[in-house]
């Protein structure tokens, strides 16, 4: 079982403007990777989900890539 990388690095806040960090948790089509694949705990997966959704609304990352 993977460890949550955000817990290991002791990250308390995920910034929606950090696009390179958010792209690590998205697949090539722009979808959010599930926590069973990326190994995040539930709390940090929610932080990443909210940050990606905010970045999508601000047009920093695309909704989908066809």
Phi and psi restraints in degrees (value plus and minus 20) as a CYANA .aco file:
   2 UNK   PHI     -94.7   -54.7
   2 UNK   PSI     130.7   170.7
   3 UNK   PHI    -112.2   -72.2
   3 UNK   PSI     130.3   170.3
   4 UNK   PHI     -88.9   -48.9
   4 UNK   PSI      97.5   137.5
   5 UNK   PHI     -87.3   -47.3
   5 UNK   PSI     -48.1    -8.1
   6 UNK   PHI     -93.6   -53.6
   6 UNK   PSI     -53.2   -13.2
   7 UNK   PHI     -89.3   -49.3
   7 UNK   PSI     -60.3   -20.3
   8 UNK   PHI     -84.2   -44.2
   8 UNK   PSI     -61.3   -21.3
   9 UNK   PHI    -103.6   -63.6
   9 UNK   PSI     -24.6    15.4
  10 UNK   PHI      37.7    77.7
  10 UNK   PSI      30.1    70.1
  11 UNK   PHI    -111.5   -71.5
  11 UNK   PSI     106.0   146.0
  12 UNK   PHI    -122.0   -82.0
  12 UNK   PSI     -35.9     4.1
  13 UNK   PHI    -162.2  -122.2
  13 UNK   PSI     114.7   154.7
  14 UNK   PHI    -127.6   -87.6
  14 UNK   PSI      99.1   139.1
  15 UNK   PHI    -105.0   -65.0
  15 UNK   PSI     110.5   150.5
  16 UNK   PHI     -92.9   -52.9
  16 UNK   PSI     -35.8     4.2
  17 UNK   PHI    -105.3   -65.3
  17 UNK   PSI     -30.2     9.8
  18 UNK   PHI    -107.4   -67.4
  18 UNK   PSI      62.4   102.4
  19 UNK   PHI     -87.3   -47.3
  19 UNK   PSI     -58.8   -18.8
  20 UNK   PHI     -83.4   -43.4
  20 UNK   PSI     -57.4   -17.4
  21 UNK   PHI     -87.7   -47.7
  21 UNK   PSI     -62.1   -22.1
  22 UNK   PHI     -88.1   -48.1
  22 UNK   PSI     -52.4   -12.4
  23 UNK   PHI     -86.7   -46.7
  23 UNK   PSI     -40.2    -0.2
  24 UNK   PHI     -85.8   -45.8
  24 UNK   PSI     -45.2    -5.2
  25 UNK   PHI    -125.7   -85.7
  25 UNK   PSI      -2.1    37.9
  26 UNK   PHI    -144.7  -104.7
  26 UNK   PSI     128.2   168.2
  27 UNK   PHI    -103.9   -63.9
  27 UNK   PSI    -197.2  -157.2
  28 UNK   PHI     -89.5   -49.5
  28 UNK   PSI     -36.4     3.6
  29 UNK   PHI    -114.0   -74.0
  29 UNK   PSI     -21.0    19.0
  30 UNK   PHI      74.9   114.9
  30 UNK   PSI     -12.3    27.7
  31 UNK   PHI    -107.7   -67.7
  31 UNK   PSI     133.2   173.2
  32 UNK   PHI     -97.6   -57.6
  32 UNK   PSI     110.0   150.0
  33 UNK   PHI     -93.1   -53.1
  33 UNK   PSI     119.1   159.1
  34 UNK   PHI     -90.4   -50.4
  34 UNK   PSI     138.8   178.8
  35 UNK   PHI     -88.8   -48.8
  35 UNK   PSI     -41.5    -1.5
  36 UNK   PHI     -90.7   -50.7
  36 UNK   PSI     -41.4    -1.4
  37 UNK   PHI    -111.8   -71.8
  37 UNK   PSI     -66.7   -26.7
  38 UNK   PHI    -107.3   -67.3
  38 UNK   PSI     -31.5     8.5
  39 UNK   PHI      63.3   103.3
  39 UNK   PSI      -6.3    33.7
  40 UNK   PHI     -95.6   -55.6
  40 UNK   PSI     134.3   174.3
  41 UNK   PHI     -98.2   -58.2
  41 UNK   PSI     149.1   189.1
  42 UNK   PHI     -83.3   -43.3
  42 UNK   PSI     -59.5   -19.5
  43 UNK   PHI     -83.8   -43.8
  43 UNK   PSI     -67.9   -27.9
  44 UNK   PHI     -93.2   -53.2
  44 UNK   PSI     -49.2    -9.2
  45 UNK   PHI     -84.2   -44.2
  45 UNK   PSI     -57.6   -17.6
  46 UNK   PHI     -85.2   -45.2
  46 UNK   PSI     -61.1   -21.1
  47 UNK   PHI     -80.2   -40.2
  47 UNK   PSI     -64.5   -24.5
  48 UNK   PHI     -86.8   -46.8
  48 UNK   PSI     -61.4   -21.4
  49 UNK   PHI     -79.7   -39.7
  49 UNK   PSI     -67.1   -27.1
  50 UNK   PHI     -85.3   -45.3
  50 UNK   PSI     -59.4   -19.4
  51 UNK   PHI     -86.8   -46.8
  51 UNK   PSI     -60.4   -20.4
  52 UNK   PHI     -86.3   -46.3
  52 UNK   PSI     -60.7   -20.7
  53 UNK   PHI     -85.8   -45.8
  53 UNK   PSI     -57.8   -17.8
  54 UNK   PHI     -86.3   -46.3
  54 UNK   PSI     -62.1   -22.1
  55 UNK   PHI     -84.5   -44.5
  55 UNK   PSI     -54.0   -14.0
  56 UNK   PHI     -86.0   -46.0
  56 UNK   PSI     -62.3   -22.3
  57 UNK   PHI     -85.5   -45.5
  57 UNK   PSI     -52.7   -12.7
  58 UNK   PHI    -106.5   -66.5
  58 UNK   PSI     -16.5    23.5
  59 UNK   PHI      43.0    83.0
  59 UNK   PSI      13.7    53.7
  60 UNK   PHI    -106.8   -66.8
  60 UNK   PSI     -52.8   -12.8
  61 UNK   PHI    -149.0  -109.0
  61 UNK   PSI     129.6   169.6
  62 UNK   PHI     -96.8   -56.8
  62 UNK   PSI     136.5   176.5
  63 UNK   PHI     -88.2   -48.2
  63 UNK   PSI     -69.0   -29.0
  64 UNK   PHI    -167.8  -127.8
  64 UNK   PSI     138.1   178.1
  65 UNK   PHI    -139.0   -99.0
  65 UNK   PSI     103.8   143.8
